[in-house]
Amino acid sequence: MELRVLTWNLKHGRSVPGSGRELLPEFGAALAGWEWDVALLQEVPPWWPSLLGGRLDASARLVLTSRNALLPLRRPIARRWPDAIKSNGGGCNAILVRAERSIVEHRIRRLCLLPERRWLHAVRLSCGAWVGNLHAGGTLREAREAGATAVRWAGAAPLTLGGDFNVHSLALEGLTWVAGRTADHVFVARMSPVAGSARVLDRGSLSDHAPVAVTVTRA
């Protein structure tokens, strides 16, 4: 069992500096150019996961985060003026799984309600492995709760947990850190990183976070 995992905060589909337009084609092209089996994405425009899945031949699962009230009204503004509306265009976290794998279960758990809704969500793959994704608010409580929940969901199965933890240095009980950059991390249980596979990918001006990728295999 080997999984190529990528985690990336998309900054609500924006670039640095701002481009003044929706960048779905550019983000899709970047993801298409990298090798991965599972992509863990945060701060994603809510209408993007299904569109990215179609472009990338991947299944998509999402959980809505904050600022999604009246989304049909927010969406046209976010598509036309993304750098003006910023996070107020709505957001979600998404897991994309390439067609070589299939999703057999999807679970979610709310970690925090205020000041913003924060969620953990995870999928169980047909190979038996669990993969979890989150965008935490920067508190150790949220990170630890997410880690403990993911470990409980996985049981004795292999587990990979990644995302934007908003914490630069972090240890989670029952999990081993295998890759990361600043606030973006990947942890595993009953999996091991393939030597030399952890890397930070070049995304150009897209987002203010660099994607982190690592290949893990059954321990």
C-alpha positions, -999 to 999 in steps of 0.1 A, spaced: 0 0 0 15 33 -12 -1 67 -13 11 99 -28 -4 127 -6 -5 164 -12 -18 191 11 -24 227 -1 -43 258 13 -56 275 -19 -62 309 -3 -98 309 -16 -85 305 -51 -64 336 -51 -28 345 -61 -2 368 -46 -3 395 -58 -40 393 -67 -49 386 -103 -84 402 -103 -101 372 -117 -111 336 -109 -81 313 -112 -97 279 -114 -79 270 -147 -45 279 -132 -51 259 -99 -64 230 -119 -34 230 -142 -10 231 -112 -27 201 -96 -27 183 -129 10 188 -132 19 170 -99 18 133 -91 -6 125 -63 -32 100 -53 -50 121 -27 -50 159 -25 -60 176 8 -72 211 0 -82 240 24 -98 274 18 -114 262 -15 -142 281 -32 -172 257 -25 -180 253 -62 -145 242 -71 -142 206 -58 -166 191 -83 -151 211 -111 -115 202 -101 -126 166 -98 -139 166 -134 -107 182 -147 -84 158 -128 -104 125 -131 -108 125 -93 -136 119 -68 -143 148 -45 -156 151 -10 -160 185 9 -172 201 41 -183 237 41 -165 259 65 -174 296 72 -191 325 54 -213 303 32 -247 320 40 -264 332 9 -238 314 -12 -257 319 -45 -252 356 -40 -216 354 -29 -205 332 -57 -209 356 -87 -190 383 -67 -163 359 -57 -158 348 -93 -158 383 -107 -138 401 -79 -121 374 -58 -94 398 -44 -121 422 -32 -144 398 -15 -116 375 -3 -127 348 22 -163 363 22 -169 345 -10 -174 313 10 -151 284 16 -147 246 21 -122 220 27 -119 193 1 -104 159 -5 -97 148 -41 -89 111 -48 -76 101 -82 -95 75 -102 -71 47 -94 -85 48 -59 -121 49 -47 -138 64 -17 -160 40 4 -167 63 34 -167 100 43 -169 113 79 -169 149 93 -165 164 128 -168 200 138 -139 211 159 -149 247 166 -180 269 161 -167 304 170 -150 326 159 -151 304 128 -164 269 120 -135 245 118 -139 209 106 -121 177 103 -132 154 75 -117 121 63 -123 94 38 -118 57 39 -103 44 6 -110 10 -11 -75 -1 -1 -85 3 36 -64 34 44 -80 65 60 -70 100 49 -80 131 69 -80 168 61 -85 199 82 -79 237 84 -75 243 121 -77 277 139 -43 276 154 -51 261 188 -35 230 202 -69 218 214 -83 217 178 -52 200 165 -52 174 192 -90 168 189 -86 163 152 -57 139 156 -75 119 183 -107 117 162 -89 106 131 -70 79 150 -103 67 165 -120 66 130 -91 47 115 -89 21 142 -63 -4 132 -62 8 96 -34 30 81 -40 67 85 -27 99 70 -38 133 84 -28 165 67 -38 201 63 -32 236 75 -29 234 113 -21 271 117 7 259 141 43 258 130 56 232 155 33 203 165 33 168 179 1 147 180 -4 116 202 -5 84 182 7 101 150 41 106 134 50 138 116 64 130 81 63 163 61 55 199 64 63 236 59 54 264 83 17 257 93 11 229 68 17 193 80 13 157 72 11 130 100 7 92 97 -2 62 118 8 27 107 24 43 76 60 54 69 73 80 45 92 69 15 128 82 19 134 115 1 97 118 -10 88 148 12 90 180 -7 76 215 -11 62 221 -46 66 252 -67 32 268 -72 44 302 -87 22 330 -75 -8 308 -66 -20 311 -30 2 322 -1 9 286 9 32 262 -9 19 227 -14 35 199 6 38 164 -9 50 131 5 47 95 -4 38 71 24 36 33 25 22 7 49 45 3 79 
